[in-house]
Amino acid sequence: MTEYLCDTLNNGLRVISVPMPHHHSAEVMIYIGVGSRYETAHKAGVSHFLEHMLFKGTEDFPSSLGLERAFEAVGGSANAATDCETTCFHSRVHPDHIAAGIGLFSSMMQRPLFKDIEMERRVILEEAMGDLNETGHQINSDNIVASLLYPNHPLGKPTVGSRPAIERLTLRQLQQHHATYYTPHNAVLTVAGPVDHQQVVAVAKEHFGQWQGDGVPAPEAWTDFAAADRALRWVRDAGSQVSLQLAFLLPGRDSEHAVNLRVLRRLLGWGGMSRLMLRLREELGLTYAVDAALALYADAGTLAIDLAVSAENLGKATTAILEIITELHTTEVDDDELDHILNCYRCDLDYSRDQVDEMALRYTWGELTGSRRTIADDLAGIDTVSAAGLRQTARELLSPTNLRGAIVGPYRTRDRKSVEKIIADWL
């Protein structure tokens, strides 16, 4: 069976259907190619602010409550998320009401009222405050590390924006941002579930066919891969544990290393048998949980390792993490571990075929970003992975030059000195 079908309307909107005939729900999703990396410092957070505003009512549903009720009437509950490069709107809907669900998103994309801006500004400021401590310092490790990895670049700024920028954003700026980036050429609409592709395309033409707009400006490129001193940022904060994030700067998603990086991420921090969990939790008892996260953008990326530990275990945890990375540099993964990781990966890919939201996400995001990967493509990619290739990727990319870190919490001066020496002496 074809994994997905895609047609482009005359106005440039790409329309995807993912046939999943045995399901009893459908996912309607629309991706817009805009996020925080498209913003200037003066308008930081405008993409996220705009995402919020589209839920405040449309010409067809003049209030946020009326819009939410309309989504619930088709069996859904709309949600959205903004990241560095994209904004995603989505809702589960009943298969009998797919046309109505598409119509609701059409109304949001094309006919927002931009109501209640000051009330929503207060909500977003509260959201931004969640990343700050009582003294106003940033305590979100993801944001801190991004600022170290991508200094003086939009990729290094919080998606929510800064408090001063949020406070000064105007209605006109939101409307201009909408007019510039919310265009059919910069959007992909997908329906996953028990759907007929031609019917989806016909409904899309009905609701989106009159949508007009040009191509969009390209974001600021990331080109600064020059070697630099290793950097850690320390932030004192209250609490019983210290949050530690160590992250590596990577090339973008089209890199030859991309498949190996996805496998290394799983090897490091995907489940109870991952190396980080086995070493730091099961063998050393240093933490309850440790995770590895991979983000690959158009021209850069990040592999981040996160955990929380008591202050007295901070140095031991740092040492253990770097020892694991060093092992990836010096020793090839043995056949048994590699087979186990790849088998788990294949199982997860097969399981995703049962999730309408995961299937919609895969193909909508892939079409928008040009990273079109079917499950068959991913399975074929896994078959190319070798122990030697993983070692080469680790040696090239998980290096001291590419390492940055954030330590947030009630650390002690001696902990800081110890960790900084451990990092400085690594390799």
Contacts in CASP RR format, 6 or more apart in sequence:
PFRMAT RR
TARGET T0000
AUTHOR 0000-0000-0000
METHOD contacts of the structure
MODEL  1
MTEYLCDTLNNGLRVISVPMPHHHSAEVMIYIGVGSRYETAHKAGVSHFL
EHMLFKGTEDFPSSLGLERAFEAVGGSANAATDCETTCFHSRVHPDHIAA
GIGLFSSMMQRPLFKDIEMERRVILEEAMGDLNETGHQINSDNIVASLLY
PNHPLGKPTVGSRPAIERLTLRQLQQHHATYYTPHNAVLTVAGPVDHQQV
VAVAKEHFGQWQGDGVPAPEAWTDFAAADRALRWVRDAGSQVSLQLAFLL
PGRDSEHAVNLRVLRRLLGWGGMSRLMLRLREELGLTYAVDAALALYADA
GTLAIDLAVSAENLGKATTAILEIITELHTTEVDDDELDHILNCYRCDLD
YSRDQVDEMALRYTWGELTGSRRTIADDLAGIDTVSAAGLRQTARELLSP
TNLRGAIVGPYRTRDRKSVEKIIADWL
1 19 0 8 1.000
2 19 0 8 1.000
3 18 0 8 1.000
3 363 0 8 1.000
3 374 0 8 1.000
3 375 0 8 1.000
3 376 0 8 1.000
4 16 0 8 1.000
4 17 0 8 1.000
4 18 0 8 1.000
4 19 0 8 1.000
4 190 0 8 1.000
4 359 0 8 1.000
4 363 0 8 1.000
4 374 0 8 1.000
5 16 0 8 1.000
5 17 0 8 1.000
5 19 0 8 1.000
5 197 0 8 1.000
6 14 0 8 1.000
6 15 0 8 1.000
6 16 0 8 1.000
6 363 0 8 1.000
6 367 0 8 1.000
7 14 0 8 1.000
7 15 0 8 1.000
7 197 0 8 1.000
7 201 0 8 1.000
8 14 0 8 1.000
8 15 0 8 1.000
9 15 0 8 1.000
9 184 0 8 1.000
9 201 0 8 1.000
9 204 0 8 1.000
9 205 0 8 1.000
9 208 0 8 1.000
9 209 0 8 1.000
10 209 0 8 1.000
11 184 0 8 1.000
11 185 0 8 1.000
11 208 0 8 1.000
11 209 0 8 1.000
11 210 0 8 1.000
11 211 0 8 1.000
11 212 0 8 1.000
11 213 0 8 1.000
12 184 0 8 1.000
12 185 0 8 1.000
13 184 0 8 1.000
13 185 0 8 1.000
13 187 0 8 1.000
13 188 0 8 1.000
13 189 0 8 1.000
13 204 0 8 1.000
13 208 0 8 1.000
13 209 0 8 1.000
13 211 0 8 1.000
14 187 0 8 1.000
14 188 0 8 1.000
14 189 0 8 1.000
14 367 0 8 1.000
14 368 0 8 1.000
15 188 0 8 1.000
15 189 0 8 1.000
15 190 0 8 1.000
15 200 0 8 1.000
15 201 0 8 1.000
15 204 0 8 1.000
16 188 0 8 1.000
16 189 0 8 1.000
16 190 0 8 1.000
16 191 0 8 1.000
16 363 0 8 1.000
16 364 0 8 1.000
16 367 0 8 1.000
17 190 0 8 1.000
17 191 0 8 1.000
17 192 0 8 1.000
17 195 0 8 1.000
17 196 0 8 1.000
17 197 0 8 1.000
17 200 0 8 1.000
17 201 0 8 1.000
18 190 0 8 1.000
18 191 0 8 1.000
18 192 0 8 1.000
18 193 0 8 1.000
18 195 0 8 1.000
18 356 0 8 1.000
18 359 0 8 1.000
18 360 0 8 1.000
18 363 0 8 1.000
19 193 0 8 1.000
19 194 0 8 1.000
19 195 0 8 1.000
19 197 0 8 1.000
20 192 0 8 1.000
20 193 0 8 1.000
20 194 0 8 1.000
20 195 0 8 1.000
20 353 0 8 1.000
20 356 0 8 1.000
20 359 0 8 1.000
21 193 0 8 1.000
21 194 0 8 1.000
22 194 0 8 1.000
23 95 0 8 1.000
23 193 0 8 1.000
23 194 0 8 1.000
23 356 0 8 1.000
24 95 0 8 1.000
24 194 0 8 1.000
25 92 0 8 1.000
25 93 0 8 1.000
25 94 0 8 1.000
25 95 0 8 1.000
25 193 0 8 1.000
25 356 0 8 1.000
26 92 0 8 1.000
26 93 0 8 1.000
26 94 0 8 1.000
26 95 0 8 1.000
26 98 0 8 1.000
26 191 0 8 1.000
26 192 0 8 1.000
26 193 0 8 1.000
26 194 0 8 1.000
26 195 0 8 1.000
26 356 0 8 1.000
27 90 0 8 1.000
27 91 0 8 1.000
27 92 0 8 1.000
27 93 0 8 1.000
27 190 0 8 1.000
27 191 0 8 1.000
27 192 0 8 1.000
27 193 0 8 1.000
27 356 0 8 1.000
27 357 0 8 1.000
27 359 0 8 1.000
27 360 0 8 1.000
28 90 0 8 1.000
28 91 0 8 1.000
28 93 0 8 1.000
28 98 0 8 1.000
28 101 0 8 1.000
28 102 0 8 1.000
28 105 0 8 1.000
28 189 0 8 1.000
28 190 0 8 1.000
28 191 0 8 1.000
28 360 0 8 1.000
29 88 0 8 1.000
29 89 0 8 1.000
29 90 0 8 1.000
29 189 0 8 1.000
29 190 0 8 1.000
29 191 0 8 1.000
29 192 0 8 1.000
29 357 0 8 1.000
29 360 0 8 1.000
29 361 0 8 1.000
29 364 0 8 1.000
30 88 0 8 1.000
30 89 0 8 1.000
30 90 0 8 1.000
30 105 0 8 1.000
30 109 0 8 1.000
30 187 0 8 1.000
30 188 0 8 1.000
30 189 0 8 1.000
30 190 0 8 1.000
30 364 0 8 1.000
31 86 0 8 1.000
31 87 0 8 1.000
31 88 0 8 1.000
31 89 0 8 1.000
31 187 0 8 1.000
31 188 0 8 1.000
31 190 0 8 1.000
31 364 0 8 1.000
31 365 0 8 1.000
31 368 0 8 1.000
32 86 0 8 1.000
32 87 0 8 1.000
32 88 0 8 1.000
32 89 0 8 1.000
32 109 0 8 1.000
32 181 0 8 1.000
32 182 0 8 1.000
32 186 0 8 1.000
32 187 0 8 1.000
33 85 0 8 1.000
33 86 0 8 1.000
33 87 0 8 1.000
33 181 0 8 1.000
33 186 0 8 1.000
33 187 0 8 1.000
33 216 0 8 1.000
33 368 0 8 1.000
34 47 0 8 1.000
34 85 0 8 1.000
34 86 0 8 1.000
34 87 0 8 1.000
34 177 0 8 1.000
34 181 0 8 1.000
34 182 0 8 1.000
34 186 0 8 1.000
34 216 0 8 1.000
35 47 0 8 1.000
35 48 0 8 1.000
35 82 0 8 1.000
35 83 0 8 1.000
35 84 0 8 1.000
35 85 0 8 1.000
35 86 0 8 1.000
35 87 0 8 1.000
35 159 0 8 1.000
36 44 0 8 1.000
36 45 0 8 1.000
36 47 0 8 1.000
36 48 0 8 1.000
36 82 0 8 1.000
36 83 0 8 1.000
36 84 0 8 1.000
36 154 0 8 1.000
36 155 0 8 1.000
36 157 0 8 1.000
36 158 0 8 1.000
36 159 0 8 1.000
36 161 0 8 1.000
37 84 0 8 1.000
37 85 0 8 1.000
37 153 0 8 1.000
37 154 0 8 1.000
37 155 0 8 1.000
37 219 0 8 1.000
37 220 0 8 1.000
37 297 0 8 1.000
38 47 0 8 1.000
38 154 0 8 1.000
38 181 0 8 1.000
38 216 0 8 1.000
38 217 0 8 1.000
38 219 0 8 1.000
39 45 0 8 1.000
39 46 0 8 1.000
39 47 0 8 1.000
39 154 0 8 1.000
39 157 0 8 1.000
40 154 0 8 1.000
41 157 0 8 1.000
41 165 0 8 1.000
42 165 0 8 1.000
42 168 0 8 1.000
43 165 0 8 1.000
43 169 0 8 1.000
43 173 0 8 1.000
43 177 0 8 1.000
44 154 0 8 1.000
44 157 0 8 1.000
44 158 0 8 1.000
44 161 0 8 1.000
44 162 0 8 1.000
44 165 0 8 1.000
45 158 0 8 1.000
45 159 0 8 1.000
45 160 0 8 1.000
45 161 0 8 1.000
45 162 0 8 1.000
45 165 0 8 1.000
45 166 0 8 1.000
45 169 0 8 1.000
46 165 0 8 1.000
46 169 0 8 1.000
46 173 0 8 1.000
46 174 0 8 1.000
46 177 0 8 1.000
47 82 0 8 1.000
47 87 0 8 1.000
47 159 0 8 1.000
47 177 0 8 1.000
47 181 0 8 1.000
48 82 0 8 1.000
48 124 0 8 1.000
48 159 0 8 1.000
48 160 0 8 1.000
48 161 0 8 1.000
49 120 0 8 1.000
49 121 0 8 1.000
49 124 0 8 1.000
49 166 0 8 1.000
49 169 0 8 1.000
49 174 0 8 1.000
50 87 0 8 1.000
50 174 0 8 1.000
50 177 0 8 1.000
50 178 0 8 1.000
51 80 0 8 1.000
51 81 0 8 1.000
51 82 0 8 1.000
51 87 0 8 1.000
51 89 0 8 1.000
52 120 0 8 1.000
52 123 0 8 1.000
52 124 0 8 1.000
53 112 0 8 1.000
53 114 0 8 1.000
53 115 0 8 1.000
53 117 0 8 1.000
53 120 0 8 1.000
53 174 0 8 1.000
54 80 0 8 1.000
54 89 0 8 1.000
54 108 0 8 1.000
54 109 0 8 1.000
54 112 0 8 1.000
55 64 0 8 1.000
55 67 0 8 1.000
55 68 0 8 1.000
55 78 0 8 1.000
55 80 0 8 1.000
55 108 0 8 1.000
56 63 0 8 1.000
56 64 0 8 1.000
56 112 0 8 1.000
56 113 0 8 1.000
56 114 0 8 1.000
56 115 0 8 1.000
56 116 0 8 1.000
56 120 0 8 1.000
57 63 0 8 1.000
57 64 0 8 1.000
57 66 0 8 1.000
57 67 0 8 1.000
57 108 0 8 1.000
57 112 0 8 1.000
57 113 0 8 1.000
57 115 0 8 1.000
58 67 0 8 1.000
58 107 0 8 1.000
58 108 0 8 1.000
58 111 0 8 1.000
58 112 0 8 1.000
58 113 0 8 1.000
59 107 0 8 1.000
59 111 0 8 1.000
59 113 0 8 1.000
60 107 0 8 1.000
60 111 0 8 1.000
61 67 0 8 1.000
61 70 0 8 1.000
61 104 0 8 1.000
61 107 0 8 1.000
62 113 0 8 1.000
62 115 0 8 1.000
63 115 0 8 1.000
64 115 0 8 1.000
64 116 0 8 1.000
67 78 0 8 1.000
67 104 0 8 1.000
67 107 0 8 1.000
67 108 0 8 1.000
68 77 0 8 1.000
68 78 0 8 1.000
70 100 0 8 1.000
70 104 0 8 1.000
71 77 0 8 1.000
71 78 0 8 1.000
71 91 0 8 1.000
71 93 0 8 1.000
71 101 0 8 1.000
71 104 0 8 1.000
73 97 0 8 1.000
73 100 0 8 1.000
74 93 0 8 1.000
74 94 0 8 1.000
74 97 0 8 1.000
74 100 0 8 1.000
74 101 0 8 1.000
74 104 0 8 1.000
75 92 0 8 1.000
75 93 0 8 1.000
75 94 0 8 1.000
75 97 0 8 1.000
76 91 0 8 1.000
76 92 0 8 1.000
76 93 0 8 1.000
76 94 0 8 1.000
77 91 0 8 1.000
77 92 0 8 1.000
78 89 0 8 1.000
78 90 0 8 1.000
78 91 0 8 1.000
78 104 0 8 1.000
78 105 0 8 1.000
78 108 0 8 1.000
79 89 0 8 1.000
79 90 0 8 1.000
79 91 0 8 1.000
80 87 0 8 1.000
80 88 0 8 1.000
80 89 0 8 1.000
80 90 0 8 1.000
81 87 0 8 1.000
81 88 0 8 1.000
82 88 0 8 1.000
82 159 0 8 1.000
83 159 0 8 1.000
84 154 0 8 1.000
84 155 0 8 1.000
84 159 0 8 1.000
84 297 0 8 1.000
85 219 0 8 1.000
85 297 0 8 1.000
85 298 0 8 1.000
85 369 0 8 1.000
86 365 0 8 1.000
86 368 0 8 1.000
86 369 0 8 1.000
88 361 0 8 1.000
88 364 0 8 1.000
88 365 0 8 1.000
89 105 0 8 1.000
89 108 0 8 1.000
89 109 0 8 1.000
90 357 0 8 1.000
90 360 0 8 1.000
90 361 0 8 1.000
91 101 0 8 1.000
91 104 0 8 1.000
91 105 0 8 1.000
92 356 0 8 1.000
92 357 0 8 1.000
93 100 0 8 1.000
93 101 0 8 1.000
95 193 0 8 1.000
95 194 0 8 1.000
95 195 0 8 1.000
98 191 0 8 1.000
98 195 0 8 1.000
98 200 0 8 1.000
98 203 0 8 1.000
99 203 0 8 1.000
99 206 0 8 1.000
102 189 0 8 1.000
102 191 0 8 1.000
102 200 0 8 1.000
102 203 0 8 1.000
102 204 0 8 1.000
102 207 0 8 1.000
102 208 0 8 1.000
103 203 0 8 1.000
103 207 0 8 1.000
105 189 0 8 1.000
106 207 0 8 1.000
106 208 0 8 1.000
106 211 0 8 1.000
109 182 0 8 1.000
109 187 0 8 1.000
109 208 0 8 1.000
109 211 0 8 1.000
110 182 0 8 1.000
110 208 0 8 1.000
110 211 0 8 1.000
112 178 0 8 1.000
114 171 0 8 1.000
114 174 0 8 1.000
114 175 0 8 1.000
117 171 0 8 1.000
117 174 0 8 1.000
121 166 0 8 1.000
121 167 0 8 1.000
121 169 0 8 1.000
124 160 0 8 1.000
124 166 0 8 1.000
125 163 0 8 1.000
125 166 0 8 1.000
125 167 0 8 1.000
127 160 0 8 1.000
128 158 0 8 1.000
128 160 0 8 1.000
128 161 0 8 1.000
128 162 0 8 1.000
128 163 0 8 1.000
128 166 0 8 1.000
129 163 0 8 1.000
130 140 0 8 1.000
131 138 0 8 1.000
131 139 0 8 1.000
131 140 0 8 1.000
131 143 0 8 1.000
131 158 0 8 1.000
131 160 0 8 1.000
132 138 0 8 1.000
132 139 0 8 1.000
133 139 0 8 1.000
133 235 0 8 1.000
133 237 0 8 1.000
133 238 0 8 1.000
134 238 0 8 1.000
137 235 0 8 1.000
137 237 0 8 1.000
138 144 0 8 1.000
138 147 0 8 1.000
138 158 0 8 1.000
138 235 0 8 1.000
139 235 0 8 1.000
139 237 0 8 1.000
139 243 0 8 1.000
139 408 0 8 1.000
139 409 0 8 1.000
140 158 0 8 1.000
141 243 0 8 1.000
141 244 0 8 1.000
141 245 0 8 1.000
141 306 0 8 1.000
141 406 0 8 1.000
141 408 0 8 1.000
142 245 0 8 1.000
142 304 0 8 1.000
143 156 0 8 1.000
143 158 0 8 1.000
144 233 0 8 1.000
144 235 0 8 1.000
144 245 0 8 1.000
144 405 0 8 1.000
144 406 0 8 1.000
144 408 0 8 1.000
145 233 0 8 1.000
145 245 0 8 1.000
145 247 0 8 1.000
145 302 0 8 1.000
145 304 0 8 1.000
145 404 0 8 1.000
145 405 0 8 1.000
145 406 0 8 1.000
146 155 0 8 1.000
146 156 0 8 1.000
146 157 0 8 1.000
146 158 0 8 1.000
146 302 0 8 1.000
147 156 0 8 1.000
147 157 0 8 1.000
147 233 0 8 1.000
148 231 0 8 1.000
148 233 0 8 1.000
148 404 0 8 1.000
148 405 0 8 1.000
148 406 0 8 1.000
149 155 0 8 1.000
149 156 0 8 1.000
149 247 0 8 1.000
149 249 0 8 1.000
149 300 0 8 1.000
149 302 0 8 1.000
149 404 0 8 1.000
150 156 0 8 1.000
150 222 0 8 1.000
150 224 0 8 1.000
150 300 0 8 1.000
151 224 0 8 1.000
153 220 0 8 1.000
153 222 0 8 1.000
153 224 0 8 1.000
154 219 0 8 1.000
154 220 0 8 1.000
155 222 0 8 1.000
155 297 0 8 1.000
155 300 0 8 1.000
160 166 0 8 1.000
180 216 0 8 1.000
180 217 0 8 1.000
181 216 0 8 1.000
183 211 0 8 1.000
183 212 0 8 1.000
183 213 0 8 1.000
183 214 0 8 1.000
183 215 0 8 1.000
183 216 0 8 1.000
184 208 0 8 1.000
184 209 0 8 1.000
184 211 0 8 1.000
184 212 0 8 1.000
184 213 0 8 1.000
185 213 0 8 1.000
185 214 0 8 1.000
185 215 0 8 1.000
185 216 0 8 1.000
186 215 0 8 1.000
186 216 0 8 1.000
187 368 0 8 1.000
188 364 0 8 1.000
188 367 0 8 1.000
188 368 0 8 1.000
189 204 0 8 1.000
189 208 0 8 1.000
189 364 0 8 1.000
190 360 0 8 1.000
190 363 0 8 1.000
190 364 0 8 1.000
190 367 0 8 1.000
191 200 0 8 1.000
191 360 0 8 1.000
192 356 0 8 1.000
192 357 0 8 1.000
192 359 0 8 1.000
192 360 0 8 1.000
192 363 0 8 1.000
193 356 0 8 1.000
193 359 0 8 1.000
221 299 0 8 1.000
222 297 0 8 1.000
222 299 0 8 1.000
222 300 0 8 1.000
223 299 0 8 1.000
225 249 0 8 1.000
225 251 0 8 1.000
225 300 0 8 1.000
227 401 0 8 1.000
228 401 0 8 1.000
230 400 0 8 1.000
230 401 0 8 1.000
230 403 0 8 1.000
230 404 0 8 1.000
230 423 0 8 1.000
230 424 0 8 1.000
231 404 0 8 1.000
231 405 0 8 1.000
232 404 0 8 1.000
232 405 0 8 1.000
232 406 0 8 1.000
232 407 0 8 1.000
232 419 0 8 1.000
232 420 0 8 1.000
232 423 0 8 1.000
233 405 0 8 1.000
233 406 0 8 1.000
233 407 0 8 1.000
234 407 0 8 1.000
234 408 0 8 1.000
234 411 0 8 1.000
234 416 0 8 1.000
235 406 0 8 1.000
235 407 0 8 1.000
235 408 0 8 1.000
235 409 0 8 1.000
236 409 0 8 1.000
236 410 0 8 1.000
236 411 0 8 1.000
237 408 0 8 1.000
237 409 0 8 1.000
237 410 0 8 1.000
238 409 0 8 1.000
238 410 0 8 1.000
239 409 0 8 1.000
239 410 0 8 1.000
240 310 0 8 1.000
240 410 0 8 1.000
241 308 0 8 1.000
241 309 0 8 1.000
241 310 0 8 1.000
241 311 0 8 1.000
241 409 0 8 1.000
242 308 0 8 1.000
242 309 0 8 1.000
242 310 0 8 1.000
242 311 0 8 1.000
242 314 0 8 1.000
242 407 0 8 1.000
242 408 0 8 1.000
242 409 0 8 1.000
242 410 0 8 1.000
242 411 0 8 1.000
242 415 0 8 1.000
243 306 0 8 1.000
243 307 0 8 1.000
243 308 0 8 1.000
243 406 0 8 1.000
243 407 0 8 1.000
243 408 0 8 1.000
243 409 0 8 1.000
244 306 0 8 1.000
244 307 0 8 1.000
244 308 0 8 1.000
244 309 0 8 1.000
244 314 0 8 1.000
244 317 0 8 1.000
244 318 0 8 1.000
244 405 0 8 1.000
244 406 0 8 1.000
244 407 0 8 1.000
245 304 0 8 1.000
245 305 0 8 1.000
245 306 0 8 1.000
245 405 0 8 1.000
245 406 0 8 1.000
246 304 0 8 1.000
246 305 0 8 1.000
246 318 0 8 1.000
246 321 0 8 1.000
246 322 0 8 1.000
246 403 0 8 1.000
246 404 0 8 1.000
246 405 0 8 1.000
247 302 0 8 1.000
247 303 0 8 1.000
247 304 0 8 1.000
247 305 0 8 1.000
247 403 0 8 1.000
247 404 0 8 1.000
247 405 0 8 1.000
248 302 0 8 1.000
248 303 0 8 1.000
248 304 0 8 1.000
248 397 0 8 1.000
248 398 0 8 1.000
248 399 0 8 1.000
248 402 0 8 1.000
248 403 0 8 1.000
248 404 0 8 1.000
249 300 0 8 1.000
249 301 0 8 1.000
249 302 0 8 1.000
249 402 0 8 1.000
249 404 0 8 1.000
250 257 0 8 1.000
250 261 0 8 1.000
250 296 0 8 1.000
250 300 0 8 1.000
250 301 0 8 1.000
250 302 0 8 1.000
250 303 0 8 1.000
250 397 0 8 1.000
250 402 0 8 1.000
251 257 0 8 1.000
251 299 0 8 1.000
251 300 0 8 1.000
251 301 0 8 1.000
251 397 0 8 1.000
252 258 0 8 1.000
252 296 0 8 1.000
252 297 0 8 1.000
252 298 0 8 1.000
252 299 0 8 1.000
252 300 0 8 1.000
252 301 0 8 1.000
253 296 0 8 1.000
253 297 0 8 1.000
253 298 0 8 1.000
253 301 0 8 1.000
253 369 0 8 1.000
253 371 0 8 1.000
254 298 0 8 1.000
254 371 0 8 1.000
255 261 0 8 1.000
255 296 0 8 1.000
257 393 0 8 1.000
257 396 0 8 1.000
257 397 0 8 1.000
258 296 0 8 1.000
259 381 0 8 1.000
259 382 0 8 1.000
259 384 0 8 1.000
259 385 0 8 1.000
260 385 0 8 1.000
260 389 0 8 1.000
260 390 0 8 1.000
260 392 0 8 1.000
260 393 0 8 1.000
261 294 0 8 1.000
261 296 0 8 1.000
261 303 0 8 1.000
261 393 0 8 1.000
261 397 0 8 1.000
262 294 0 8 1.000
262 345 0 8 1.000
263 341 0 8 1.000
263 342 0 8 1.000
263 345 0 8 1.000
263 382 0 8 1.000
263 385 0 8 1.000
263 390 0 8 1.000
264 303 0 8 1.000
264 328 0 8 1.000
264 390 0 8 1.000
264 393 0 8 1.000
264 394 0 8 1.000
264 398 0 8 1.000
265 292 0 8 1.000
265 293 0 8 1.000
265 294 0 8 1.000
265 303 0 8 1.000
266 274 0 8 1.000
266 341 0 8 1.000
266 344 0 8 1.000
266 345 0 8 1.000
267 274 0 8 1.000
267 275 0 8 1.000
267 333 0 8 1.000
267 337 0 8 1.000
267 341 0 8 1.000
267 390 0 8 1.000
268 274 0 8 1.000
268 275 0 8 1.000
268 276 0 8 1.000
268 292 0 8 1.000
268 303 0 8 1.000
268 305 0 8 1.000
268 324 0 8 1.000
269 275 0 8 1.000
269 276 0 8 1.000
269 277 0 8 1.000
269 290 0 8 1.000
269 291 0 8 1.000
269 292 0 8 1.000
269 305 0 8 1.000
270 292 0 8 1.000
270 341 0 8 1.000
270 344 0 8 1.000
271 277 0 8 1.000
272 278 0 8 1.000
272 282 0 8 1.000
273 340 0 8 1.000
274 292 0 8 1.000
275 324 0 8 1.000
275 327 0 8 1.000
276 290 0 8 1.000
276 291 0 8 1.000
276 292 0 8 1.000
276 305 0 8 1.000
276 307 0 8 1.000
276 321 0 8 1.000
276 324 0 8 1.000
277 289 0 8 1.000
277 290 0 8 1.000
279 320 0 8 1.000
279 323 0 8 1.000
279 324 0 8 1.000
280 286 0 8 1.000
280 287 0 8 1.000
280 290 0 8 1.000
280 307 0 8 1.000
280 317 0 8 1.000
280 320 0 8 1.000
280 321 0 8 1.000
281 287 0 8 1.000
281 288 0 8 1.000
281 289 0 8 1.000
281 290 0 8 1.000
284 316 0 8 1.000
284 320 0 8 1.000
286 307 0 8 1.000
286 309 0 8 1.000
286 313 0 8 1.000
286 316 0 8 1.000
286 317 0 8 1.000
286 320 0 8 1.000
287 307 0 8 1.000
287 308 0 8 1.000
287 309 0 8 1.000
287 313 0 8 1.000
287 317 0 8 1.000
288 308 0 8 1.000
289 307 0 8 1.000
290 305 0 8 1.000
290 306 0 8 1.000
290 307 0 8 1.000
291 305 0 8 1.000
291 306 0 8 1.000
291 307 0 8 1.000
292 303 0 8 1.000
292 304 0 8 1.000
292 305 0 8 1.000
292 306 0 8 1.000
293 302 0 8 1.000
293 303 0 8 1.000
293 304 0 8 1.000
293 306 0 8 1.000
294 301 0 8 1.000
294 302 0 8 1.000
294 303 0 8 1.000
294 304 0 8 1.000
295 301 0 8 1.000
295 302 0 8 1.000
295 304 0 8 1.000
298 369 0 8 1.000
303 397 0 8 1.000
303 398 0 8 1.000
305 321 0 8 1.000
307 317 0 8 1.000
309 317 0 8 1.000
311 409 0 8 1.000
311 410 0 8 1.000
311 411 0 8 1.000
311 412 0 8 1.000
311 415 0 8 1.000
312 415 0 8 1.000
314 407 0 8 1.000
314 411 0 8 1.000
314 415 0 8 1.000
314 418 0 8 1.000
314 419 0 8 1.000
315 415 0 8 1.000
315 418 0 8 1.000
315 419 0 8 1.000
315 422 0 8 1.000
318 419 0 8 1.000
318 422 0 8 1.000
318 423 0 8 1.000
319 422 0 8 1.000
322 422 0 8 1.000
322 423 0 8 1.000
322 426 0 8 1.000
325 394 0 8 1.000
325 398 0 8 1.000
326 426 0 8 1.000
326 427 0 8 1.000
328 390 0 8 1.000
328 391 0 8 1.000
328 394 0 8 1.000
328 395 0 8 1.000
328 398 0 8 1.000
329 391 0 8 1.000
329 394 0 8 1.000
329 395 0 8 1.000
329 398 0 8 1.000
329 427 0 8 1.000
331 391 0 8 1.000
332 387 0 8 1.000
332 388 0 8 1.000
332 390 0 8 1.000
332 391 0 8 1.000
333 341 0 8 1.000
333 387 0 8 1.000
333 390 0 8 1.000
333 391 0 8 1.000
334 387 0 8 1.000
335 387 0 8 1.000
338 385 0 8 1.000
338 387 0 8 1.000
338 390 0 8 1.000
342 382 0 8 1.000
342 385 0 8 1.000
345 382 0 8 1.000
346 379 0 8 1.000
346 382 0 8 1.000
349 375 0 8 1.000
349 378 0 8 1.000
349 379 0 8 1.000
350 375 0 8 1.000
352 358 0 8 1.000
352 359 0 8 1.000
352 362 0 8 1.000
352 375 0 8 1.000
353 359 0 8 1.000
353 375 0 8 1.000
362 373 0 8 1.000
362 375 0 8 1.000
363 372 0 8 1.000
365 371 0 8 1.000
366 372 0 8 1.000
366 373 0 8 1.000
399 427 0 8 1.000
400 423 0 8 1.000
400 426 0 8 1.000
400 427 0 8 1.000
403 423 0 8 1.000
403 426 0 8 1.000
407 416 0 8 1.000
407 419 0 8 1.000
END
